[in-house]
Amino acid sequence: MISELNLSYLQTLDDATILVVDDQPINIQVIYQILGDQFQILMATTGAEAIKVCKKSMPDLVLMDVVMPEKDGLTGVYNRRFFDQHLHSQLAVCKRLQQPIAILIIDIDHFKKYNDHLGHLAGDDALKLVAQRLKQTSKRPADLVARYGGEEFICVLPNTDTRGATHLAEQMLIGIRDLAIDHPTSPLGKITISIGVAATTDYKVNLIQRADEQLYLAKKNGGNQYCIAPETSIANSSTKPIQ
């Protein structure tokens, strides 16, 4: 992005306000160092944030990274479209390096009842809290959490086998439990999640389908637990509820 800037055009502006939109803060910092003495620099790291800044401040010029990954406007994690692109690229990398890859599909238990009882504003707040806790729990740089739709999230874990994916699933269950968000219509009285876990070194396997099947089992068994698809077969699954 920085190498493509037409600085000669900026010289025609006098004390202009420039909005820099980039998901990489280091790029914004470099542009600020170059232009900050001459122009007022505004910053945004997502498209939704950029729109808000434009409405409030009306910048004279917007410098945007056109290949910036898109994030979900409500929760701040990546959206489904970017997840699909990321999964495709990570499958190719893992295949080339002969490494395992794993998928987690996460669903908030009894979320429709939560919305019906407390309202959609409370539901939106809960979605934000859950999304950020899931993101905080998946700490490796290559791990990615995205909103998959409604109250469902998905996580891709490159170079991760069943054991590693299961460990992260348990940490996510604990993390959401520790949020202690009241859920008056849930059997447990708090917001909980269910997770489907699938990992493979067979790169032709539909990992999302396998994880989704395990999520269905976790929900069917009462929620607040994860179910795991064995790497060699999807005929059986193991379950473990959070204590």
C-alpha positions as CSV (number, residue, x, y, z in Angstrom):
1,M,0.0,0.0,0.0
2,I,2.7,2.5,1.0
3,S,4.8,2.0,-2.1
4,E,1.7,2.8,-4.3
5,L,1.0,6.2,-2.7
6,N,1.0,9.1,-5.1
7,L,2.7,11.7,-2.9
8,S,2.8,14.3,-5.7
9,Y,-1.0,14.5,-5.6
10,L,-1.0,15.1,-1.8
11,Q,1.3,18.1,-2.3
12,T,-1.6,20.0,-3.9
13,L,-3.6,19.7,-0.7
14,D,-3.2,22.3,2.0
15,D,-3.6,21.2,5.6
16,A,-5.9,18.4,4.4
17,T,-7.5,15.7,6.6
18,I,-6.6,12.2,5.4
19,L,-8.2,9.0,6.6
20,V,-5.9,6.0,6.4
21,V,-7.7,2.6,6.4
22,D,-5.6,-0.5,6.9
23,D,-5.9,-3.6,9.0
24,Q,-2.2,-3.5,9.8
25,P,-1.4,-0.8,12.4
26,I,2.3,-0.8,11.3
27,N,1.2,0.5,7.9
28,I,-0.8,3.3,9.4
29,Q,2.1,4.3,11.7
30,V,4.5,4.5,8.7
31,I,2.1,6.7,6.7
32,Y,1.6,8.9,9.8
33,Q,5.4,9.3,10.0
34,I,5.5,10.3,6.4
35,L,2.5,12.7,6.2
36,G,1.8,13.6,9.8
37,D,3.7,16.8,9.8
38,Q,1.8,18.2,6.9
39,F,-1.7,16.8,7.2
40,Q,-4.2,15.8,9.8
41,I,-4.2,12.0,9.8
42,L,-7.2,9.9,10.9
43,M,-7.0,6.2,11.3
44,A,-9.3,3.1,10.9
45,T,-8.6,-0.6,10.8
46,T,-11.9,-1.9,9.4
47,G,-14.3,-0.8,6.7
48,A,-17.1,-0.3,9.3
49,E,-14.9,1.9,11.4
50,A,-13.9,3.9,8.3
51,I,-17.5,4.7,7.5
52,K,-18.1,6.0,11.0
53,V,-15.0,8.2,10.8
54,C,-16.1,9.6,7.4
55,K,-19.6,10.4,8.6
56,K,-18.2,12.2,11.7
57,S,-15.1,14.0,10.2
58,M,-15.6,14.2,6.4
59,P,-11.9,13.7,5.4
60,D,-10.6,15.3,2.3
61,L,-8.9,12.1,1.1
62,V,-9.2,8.4,2.0
63,L,-6.2,6.1,1.6
64,M,-7.4,2.5,1.8
65,D,-5.8,-0.9,1.5
66,V,-8.2,-2.4,-1.1
67,V,-7.3,-6.0,-0.1
68,M,-7.9,-5.4,3.6
69,P,-9.6,-8.5,5.1
70,E,-13.2,-7.8,6.1
71,K,-14.5,-8.2,9.6
72,D,-18.0,-8.7,11.0
73,G,-19.4,-5.3,11.8
74,L,-21.0,-6.3,15.0
75,T,-18.5,-8.6,16.7
76,G,-15.2,-7.4,15.3
77,V,-14.0,-10.9,14.3
78,Y,-13.5,-11.9,10.7
79,N,-16.6,-12.5,8.6
80,R,-17.5,-15.7,6.7
81,R,-16.3,-14.5,3.4
82,F,-12.8,-13.9,4.7
83,F,-12.9,-17.2,6.6
84,D,-13.6,-19.1,3.4
85,Q,-10.6,-17.4,1.7
86,H,-8.4,-18.0,4.7
87,L,-9.4,-21.7,5.0
88,H,-8.6,-22.3,1.3
89,S,-5.1,-20.8,1.6
90,Q,-4.3,-22.6,4.9
91,L,-5.4,-26.0,3.4
92,A,-2.9,-25.4,0.6
93,V,-0.1,-24.5,3.1
94,C,-0.8,-27.5,5.3
95,K,-1.0,-29.8,2.3
96,R,2.3,-28.6,1.0
97,L,4.0,-29.0,4.4
98,Q,2.1,-32.2,5.2
99,Q,0.7,-30.7,8.5
100,P,-2.6,-31.4,10.1
101,I,-5.4,-28.8,10.1
102,A,-8.4,-28.5,12.4
103,I,-11.8,-26.7,12.4
104,L,-13.9,-25.7,15.4
105,I,-17.6,-24.7,14.9
106,I,-19.0,-22.9,18.0
107,D,-22.6,-22.2,18.7
108,I,-24.1,-20.3,21.6
109,D,-26.6,-22.6,23.4
110,H,-30.3,-21.5,23.6
111,F,-29.5,-18.1,22.0
112,K,-32.9,-17.7,20.5
113,K,-34.5,-17.9,24.0
114,Y,-31.9,-15.4,25.2
115,N,-33.0,-12.9,22.5
116,D,-36.6,-13.6,23.0
117,H,-36.4,-13.0,26.8
118,L,-33.9,-10.1,27.0
119,G,-34.2,-8.5,23.6
120,H,-31.9,-8.2,20.6
121,L,-29.7,-5.4,22.1
122,A,-28.8,-7.6,24.9
123,G,-28.2,-10.4,22.4
124,D,-25.9,-8.2,20.4
125,D,-23.9,-7.4,23.5
126,A,-23.6,-11.1,24.4
127,L,-22.4,-11.9,20.8
128,K,-19.7,-9.3,21.1
129,L,-18.5,-10.6,24.5
130,V,-18.4,-14.2,23.3
131,A,-16.7,-13.3,20.0
132,Q,-13.9,-11.4,21.8
133,R,-13.4,-14.2,24.4
134,L,-13.1,-16.8,21.6
135,K,-10.6,-14.6,19.8
136,Q,-8.6,-14.0,23.0
137,T,-8.5,-17.8,23.6
138,S,-7.1,-18.7,20.2
139,K,-3.7,-17.0,20.7
140,R,-1.5,-18.3,17.9
141,P,-1.1,-15.8,15.0
142,A,-2.2,-18.3,12.4
143,D,-5.4,-19.2,14.2
144,L,-8.5,-17.4,13.0
145,V,-11.9,-16.9,14.5
146,A,-14.8,-15.7,12.3
147,R,-18.5,-15.2,12.7
148,Y,-20.1,-17.9,10.6
149,G,-23.7,-16.8,10.9
150,G,-26.1,-15.7,13.6
151,E,-24.8,-17.0,16.9
152,E,-22.4,-19.4,15.3
153,F,-18.6,-18.9,15.0
154,I,-15.9,-20.9,13.3
155,C,-12.2,-21.3,13.9
156,V,-9.5,-22.6,11.6
157,L,-6.3,-24.0,13.2
158,P,-3.4,-24.7,10.9
159,N,-0.8,-27.3,12.0
160,T,-3.1,-28.6,14.7
161,D,-4.1,-32.2,15.3
162,T,-7.1,-33.5,17.2
163,R,-5.3,-33.2,20.6
164,G,-4.5,-29.6,20.0
165,A,-7.9,-28.7,18.7
166,T,-9.5,-30.5,21.7
167,H,-7.4,-28.5,24.1
168,L,-8.5,-25.2,22.5
169,A,-12.1,-26.3,22.6
170,E,-11.9,-27.0,26.3
171,Q,-10.3,-23.6,26.9
172,M,-13.1,-21.9,24.9
173,L,-15.7,-23.6,27.0
174,I,-14.0,-22.5,30.2
175,G,-13.5,-19.0,28.8
176,I,-17.2,-18.5,28.0
177,R,-18.2,-20.0,31.3
178,D,-15.9,-17.5,33.1
179,L,-17.7,-14.6,31.4
180,A,-20.7,-15.6,33.6
181,I,-23.3,-13.9,31.4
182,D,-26.7,-14.5,32.9
183,H,-29.1,-16.5,30.8
184,P,-32.5,-16.7,32.6
185,T,-34.0,-19.2,30.2
186,S,-31.0,-21.6,30.0
187,P,-30.9,-24.7,32.2
188,L,-27.5,-23.6,33.5
189,G,-28.5,-20.0,34.1
190,K,-25.5,-18.7,32.2
191,I,-24.5,-18.4,28.5
192,T,-22.7,-21.5,27.4
193,I,-21.4,-22.8,24.0
194,S,-21.3,-26.1,22.1
195,I,-18.4,-27.0,19.9
196,G,-17.8,-29.4,17.0
197,V,-14.2,-30.4,16.6
198,A,-12.6,-32.0,13.5
199,A,-8.9,-32.4,12.4
200,T,-7.3,-34.2,9.5
201,T,-4.3,-34.8,7.3
202,D,-6.6,-35.9,4.5
203,Y,-7.0,-32.6,2.7
204,K,-9.9,-33.8,0.5
205,V,-12.1,-34.3,3.6
206,N,-14.8,-31.8,4.2
207,L,-13.7,-30.5,7.5
208,I,-16.5,-28.1,8.0
209,Q,-19.1,-30.8,7.4
210,R,-17.3,-33.1,9.9
211,A,-17.1,-30.4,12.6
212,D,-20.8,-29.4,11.9
213,E,-21.8,-33.1,12.5
214,Q,-20.0,-33.0,15.9
215,L,-21.6,-29.7,16.8
216,Y,-25.0,-31.3,16.1
217,L,-24.2,-34.1,18.5
218,A,-23.0,-31.7,21.2
219,K,-26.2,-29.7,21.0
220,K,-28.3,-32.9,21.0
221,N,-26.5,-34.1,24.1
222,G,-27.5,-31.0,26.0
223,G,-24.9,-28.4,25.0
224,N,-22.1,-26.9,27.1
225,Q,-19.7,-29.5,25.7
226,Y,-17.6,-30.4,22.6
227,C,-17.8,-33.4,20.4
228,I,-14.7,-34.7,18.5
229,A,-14.5,-36.4,15.1
230,P,-11.7,-39.0,15.0
231,E,-9.1,-38.1,12.4
232,T,-9.4,-41.5,10.8
233,S,-13.2,-41.9,10.8
234,I,-16.4,-39.9,11.2
235,A,-18.4,-43.0,12.3
236,N,-17.9,-42.4,16.0
237,S,-17.4,-39.4,18.2
238,S,-16.3,-38.7,21.8
239,T,-17.9,-36.2,24.0
240,K,-16.8,-34.3,27.1
241,P,-19.0,-31.8,29.0
242,I,-17.5,-28.9,30.9
243,Q,-17.3,-29.5,34.6
